[in-house]
Amino acid sequence: MGTVLLKNICKSFTPGVPVLDDLNLEIKSGELFFLLGPSGCGKSTLMRILSGLTSADSGSISFDGVEVQDLPPEKRQAAMVFQNYALWPHMTVFENVAFGLKIRKLPRKEVQERVMEALEMVHLADCADRKAPQLSGGQQQRVALARALAVDPPLLLLDEPLSNLDARLRDAMREEISSICAKRGFTALYVTHDRQEALSMADRMGVMKDGKIRQIGTPRELYEHPGDRFCAEFLGDINFIDGKVDNGNFSCSFGTFPVAGDFSGTHTAAIRPERIAFAADGEDGFDAELISGSYLGDCSSWICRAGGVDLVVREFAPEERAAGEQVRLKFAPGRLLILE
């Protein structure tokens, strides 16, 4: 498939209360695009509108330049993987995966070949004759994925498909989905509220809130350069510091630091916890008091107070430290980001 393009999509289930508010989005051909946002922000509604299961109140949708907003689901050729799997319990794995192909009235031999190819992709060919309830949660999720892959969809829609799995299975399925999409060149839209899922898998991603997409970019772009406070907080722990900008310098209660951008006046600066480090003796930095900490194995998360401001500091391969300890902190020039 080529580009998926949504223009000015609006949807309300209650008059005057928009679920999607003049939303615009472009998904490139062969791209694994993630929509990330809190529950109720409109992610799943947008997914259902793309699949044809729900209609938009206004706006246009095109797949590779062809408008599809008036087409029924079976004409759109978009395959959806639901978070609750939606498997037929009375059918075998083979029959579940074959369901969409039989609806399309494909020849029996082609159905057989495509079902087994899809099951091979998700490593379940040896489970073809088993009933869905006999499978584990991870296996059922892979059957649901195989069912979508079997129809060779121009657009693959994944609606929080891993939310019901435990952490180990989620990690394994993330790698599975990323690998399959990359090998087959699928254009895919993946909806989640799990930031780690989005950051680790996405080619590009968008952060949603209140029916609007607040920012779009690569995972690194959004994490390192969030466009506003909501995006900054939603993508991970972050420190906010109030101060003033003058002539390229940000001044706050514990120091003055160079910053990029044409800013002046009162602003909020932001910095991720892992970008702050403990300074060695003789290094430049600023004074702080260690208030508390949590040892997490590969790292420790410390709360340090500098100039009356509490800063979260993440230290990898952490040393032993004690509350009340006087420390010096530092961060590299350019790591302090001024939010718009």
C-alpha positions as CSV (number, residue, x, y, z in Angstrom):
1,M,0.0,0.0,0.0
2,G,1.0,3.6,-0.5
3,T,0.3,6.5,1.9
4,V,-2.7,6.5,4.3
5,L,-4.0,10.1,4.5
6,L,-6.6,11.4,7.0
7,K,-7.8,15.0,6.6
8,N,-10.0,16.9,9.1
9,I,-11.5,13.9,10.8
10,C,-14.2,14.7,13.3
11,K,-16.2,12.4,15.5
12,S,-18.6,12.9,18.4
13,F,-20.8,10.3,20.1
14,T,-22.4,13.0,22.2
15,P,-23.3,16.3,20.6
16,G,-20.8,19.0,21.4
17,V,-18.3,16.6,22.9
18,P,-15.7,15.7,20.2
19,V,-13.8,12.4,20.4
20,L,-11.8,13.3,17.4
21,D,-11.3,17.0,16.7
22,D,-10.3,18.0,13.2
23,L,-7.6,15.4,13.1
24,N,-5.0,15.1,10.3
25,L,-2.5,12.3,9.9
26,E,-0.3,10.9,7.1
27,I,1.2,7.3,7.4
28,K,3.9,6.6,4.8
29,S,4.0,3.4,2.8
30,G,5.7,0.6,4.6
31,E,5.8,2.5,7.9
32,L,5.0,1.2,11.3
33,F,3.3,4.2,12.8
34,F,2.3,4.4,16.5
35,L,-0.5,6.4,18.1
36,L,0.3,6.9,21.7
37,G,-2.0,8.6,24.3
38,P,-4.0,8.1,27.5
39,S,-7.3,6.2,27.7
40,G,-10.1,8.1,26.1
41,C,-8.0,10.3,23.9
42,G,-9.6,8.9,20.7
43,K,-7.0,6.4,19.6
44,S,-9.3,3.4,19.3
45,T,-12.1,5.4,17.7
46,L,-9.7,6.6,15.0
47,M,-8.6,2.9,14.4
48,R,-12.3,1.9,14.0
49,I,-12.9,4.7,11.6
50,L,-9.9,3.6,9.5
51,S,-11.2,0.0,9.5
52,G,-14.7,1.1,8.5
53,L,-16.3,-0.3,11.7
54,T,-17.2,3.3,12.7
55,S,-17.9,6.2,10.4
56,A,-16.5,9.7,10.9
57,D,-18.8,12.7,11.1
58,S,-16.7,14.6,8.6
59,G,-13.4,14.5,6.9
60,S,-11.7,12.3,4.3
61,I,-9.7,9.1,4.3
62,S,-7.6,7.9,1.4
63,F,-5.5,4.7,0.9
64,D,-2.9,5.2,-1.7
65,G,-4.8,8.2,-3.2
66,V,-8.2,6.4,-3.3
67,E,-10.9,7.7,-1.0
68,V,-12.4,5.0,1.2
69,Q,-14.5,6.8,3.8
70,D,-17.7,5.6,2.1
71,L,-16.6,2.0,1.6
72,P,-17.7,-0.9,4.0
73,P,-15.0,-2.7,6.0
74,E,-14.7,-5.6,3.5
75,K,-13.9,-3.2,0.6
76,R,-11.2,-1.4,2.4
77,Q,-8.7,-4.3,2.7
78,A,-7.6,-3.2,6.1
79,A,-7.0,-6.0,8.6
80,M,-7.4,-5.3,12.3
81,V,-5.9,-7.1,15.3
82,F,-8.0,-6.5,18.5
83,Q,-6.6,-6.4,22.0
84,N,-9.1,-9.2,23.1
85,Y,-8.0,-11.4,20.1
86,A,-11.7,-11.9,18.9
87,L,-11.1,-15.6,17.9
88,W,-13.9,-18.0,17.3
89,P,-13.7,-20.5,20.2
90,H,-15.5,-23.3,18.3
91,M,-13.1,-23.1,15.4
92,T,-9.6,-24.5,15.1
93,V,-6.6,-22.3,14.7
94,F,-6.6,-23.1,10.9
95,E,-10.2,-22.2,10.6
96,N,-9.8,-18.9,12.5
97,V,-6.9,-17.8,10.2
98,A,-8.8,-18.9,7.1
99,F,-12.0,-17.0,8.0
100,G,-11.1,-13.8,6.1
101,L,-9.8,-15.7,3.1
102,K,-13.0,-17.8,2.8
103,I,-15.1,-14.6,2.9
104,R,-13.1,-13.4,-0.1
105,K,-14.0,-16.7,-1.8
106,L,-10.4,-17.6,-2.6
107,P,-9.6,-21.1,-4.1
108,R,-9.2,-23.8,-1.5
109,K,-5.6,-24.5,-2.4
110,E,-4.7,-20.8,-2.0
111,V,-6.5,-20.6,1.3
112,Q,-4.5,-23.6,2.5
113,E,-1.2,-22.1,1.4
114,R,-1.8,-18.6,2.8
115,V,-3.0,-19.9,6.2
116,M,0.0,-22.1,6.7
117,E,2.3,-19.3,5.5
118,A,0.8,-17.0,8.1
119,L,1.0,-19.6,10.8
120,E,4.7,-20.2,9.9
121,M,5.3,-16.5,10.3
122,V,4.1,-16.5,13.9
123,H,5.6,-20.0,14.7
124,L,2.3,-21.7,15.2
125,A,2.1,-24.1,12.2
126,D,2.1,-27.1,14.6
127,C,-1.0,-25.8,16.3
128,A,-3.2,-25.6,13.2
129,D,-5.7,-28.3,14.4
130,R,-6.1,-27.0,17.9
131,K,-9.1,-25.1,19.2
132,A,-8.4,-21.5,20.2
133,P,-9.3,-22.0,23.9
134,Q,-6.6,-24.7,24.2
135,L,-3.9,-22.0,23.5
136,S,-2.1,-19.7,25.9
137,G,-2.7,-16.0,25.8
138,G,0.4,-15.4,23.8
139,Q,-0.5,-18.1,21.3
140,Q,-4.0,-16.7,20.9
141,Q,-2.5,-13.3,20.2
142,R,-0.3,-14.8,17.5
143,V,-3.3,-16.5,15.9
144,A,-5.1,-13.1,15.8
145,L,-2.0,-11.7,14.1
146,A,-1.8,-14.6,11.6
147,R,-5.4,-14.1,10.7
148,A,-4.7,-10.5,9.8
149,L,-1.5,-11.3,7.9
150,A,-3.1,-14.1,5.9
151,V,-5.2,-11.6,3.9
152,D,-2.0,-9.7,3.0
153,P,-3.6,-6.4,4.0
154,P,-2.6,-3.1,2.4
155,L,-3.1,-1.7,5.9
156,L,-2.5,-3.5,9.1
157,L,-4.3,-2.1,12.2
158,L,-3.2,-3.1,15.7
159,D,-5.4,-1.9,18.5
160,E,-3.4,-2.4,21.8
161,P,-2.8,-6.0,20.8
162,L,-0.4,-6.8,23.7
163,S,-2.2,-5.2,26.6
164,N,-3.5,-8.6,27.9
165,L,-0.1,-10.3,27.9
166,D,2.4,-10.5,30.7
167,A,5.7,-8.6,30.5
168,R,7.8,-11.5,29.1
169,L,5.3,-12.3,26.3
170,R,4.9,-8.6,25.5
171,D,8.6,-8.3,24.9
172,A,8.6,-11.4,22.6
173,M,5.6,-10.2,20.6
174,R,7.0,-6.8,20.1
175,E,10.0,-8.3,18.4
176,E,7.7,-10.6,16.4
177,I,5.5,-7.8,15.1
178,S,8.4,-5.5,14.3
179,S,10.2,-8.3,12.4
180,I,7.1,-9.3,10.4
181,C,6.2,-5.8,9.4
182,A,9.7,-5.0,8.4
183,K,10.1,-8.2,6.3
184,R,6.7,-7.9,4.6
185,G,6.8,-4.2,4.2
186,F,3.4,-3.7,5.7
187,T,1.9,-0.2,6.2
188,A,0.8,-0.5,9.8
189,L,-0.9,1.7,12.5
190,Y,-0.4,0.6,16.0
191,V,-2.4,2.1,18.9
192,T,-1.1,1.9,22.4
193,H,-0.9,3.8,25.7
194,D,2.4,2.0,26.5
195,R,5.3,4.4,25.9
196,Q,8.0,1.7,26.0
197,E,6.1,-0.2,23.3
198,A,6.0,2.9,21.1
199,L,9.5,4.0,21.7
200,S,11.0,0.6,21.0
201,M,9.0,-0.3,17.9
202,A,7.8,2.8,16.0
203,D,9.3,4.2,12.8
204,R,7.4,7.3,13.6
205,M,4.8,8.1,16.3
206,G,2.2,10.6,17.2
207,V,1.1,11.6,20.7
208,M,-2.7,12.2,21.1
209,K,-4.7,14.1,23.7
210,D,-8.3,15.1,23.7
211,G,-8.9,14.0,20.1
212,K,-6.0,15.8,18.6
213,I,-2.4,14.8,17.7
214,R,-0.1,17.0,19.7
215,Q,3.2,16.0,18.1
216,I,4.5,13.6,15.4
217,G,8.1,12.5,14.9
218,T,10.5,9.6,15.4
219,P,10.7,8.1,18.9
220,R,14.0,9.9,19.5
221,E,12.7,13.2,18.2
222,L,9.7,13.1,20.5
223,Y,11.6,11.8,23.5
224,E,14.5,14.2,23.2
225,H,12.6,17.2,21.9
226,P,9.0,17.1,23.2
227,G,6.8,19.9,21.8
228,D,5.0,20.7,25.0
229,R,4.7,19.7,28.7
230,F,2.1,17.0,28.0
231,C,4.2,15.2,25.4
232,A,7.3,15.6,27.6
233,E,5.6,14.0,30.7
234,F,3.7,11.3,28.7
235,L,6.9,9.9,27.1
236,G,8.8,9.4,30.4
237,D,10.0,10.9,33.6
238,I,11.2,14.5,33.3
239,N,12.2,17.4,35.4
240,F,10.6,20.9,35.0
241,I,12.5,24.0,36.1
242,D,11.1,27.5,36.2
243,G,13.3,30.4,35.3
244,K,14.1,33.2,33.0
245,V,15.9,33.3,29.6
246,D,18.1,36.2,28.6
247,N,20.7,36.3,25.8
248,G,20.7,32.5,25.3
249,N,21.1,31.7,29.0
250,F,18.5,30.2,31.4
251,S,18.7,31.4,35.0
252,C,17.1,29.5,37.8
253,S,17.5,29.1,41.6
254,F,20.6,26.9,41.3
255,G,22.5,28.3,38.4
256,T,22.7,29.8,34.9
257,F,22.9,27.5,31.9
258,P,23.2,28.0,28.1
259,V,20.1,27.0,26.1
260,A,19.3,26.9,22.4
261,G,16.5,28.8,20.7
262,D,15.3,32.3,20.4
263,F,13.6,32.7,23.8
264,S,13.4,35.5,26.3
265,G,11.5,36.1,29.5
266,T,10.0,33.6,32.0
267,H,10.0,30.0,30.7
268,T,9.9,26.4,31.9
269,A,12.9,24.3,31.1
270,A,12.9,20.5,31.0
271,I,15.5,17.8,31.3
272,R,15.3,13.9,31.5
273,P,16.6,12.3,34.7
274,E,19.2,10.3,32.9
275,R,20.7,13.5,31.5
276,I,21.7,14.7,34.9
277,A,24.8,13.1,36.4
278,F,26.8,13.3,39.7
279,A,29.9,15.5,39.2
280,A,33.3,14.2,40.2
281,D,35.6,16.2,42.4
282,G,36.8,19.3,40.6
283,E,34.2,19.2,37.8
284,D,31.9,22.0,37.1
285,G,28.4,21.6,38.4
286,F,25.9,22.8,41.0
287,D,25.3,22.0,44.7
288,A,22.4,19.7,45.8
289,E,21.3,17.6,48.7
290,L,20.4,13.9,48.2
291,I,16.9,13.6,49.6
292,S,16.0,10.0,48.8
293,G,16.6,7.2,46.4
294,S,15.3,3.9,45.0
295,Y,17.8,1.1,44.0
296,L,16.5,-0.6,40.8
297,G,19.4,-3.0,40.1
298,D,20.9,-1.6,36.9
299,C,20.2,1.9,38.0
300,S,19.1,4.0,40.9
301,S,16.5,6.8,40.9
302,W,17.5,9.7,43.2
303,I,15.7,12.8,44.3
304,C,18.1,15.6,44.8
305,R,17.2,19.1,46.0
306,A,19.0,22.1,44.4
307,G,18.1,25.7,45.1
308,G,14.7,24.5,46.5
309,V,13.9,22.5,43.3
310,D,13.6,18.7,43.5
311,L,15.3,16.9,40.6
312,V,15.0,13.3,39.7
313,V,18.4,11.9,38.8
314,R,18.9,8.5,37.2
315,E,22.3,6.9,37.8
316,F,23.3,3.7,35.9
317,A,25.7,1.3,37.6
318,P,24.9,3.3,40.7
319,E,27.2,3.9,43.7
320,E,26.0,3.6,47.2
321,R,24.7,7.0,48.5
322,A,22.8,8.1,51.6
323,A,20.0,10.6,52.2
324,G,21.3,13.9,53.5
325,E,24.5,13.6,51.5
326,Q,25.8,16.8,49.9
327,V,26.5,16.2,46.2
328,R,27.3,18.1,43.0
329,L,25.3,17.6,39.9
330,K,26.0,18.4,36.2
331,F,24.4,18.1,32.8
332,A,25.9,18.6,29.4
333,P,25.4,22.0,27.5
334,G,22.3,21.8,25.3
335,R,20.5,19.2,27.4
336,L,18.3,21.7,29.0
337,L,15.2,22.2,26.8
338,I,13.0,25.3,26.8
339,L,9.4,24.3,26.3
340,E,7.2,26.5,24.1
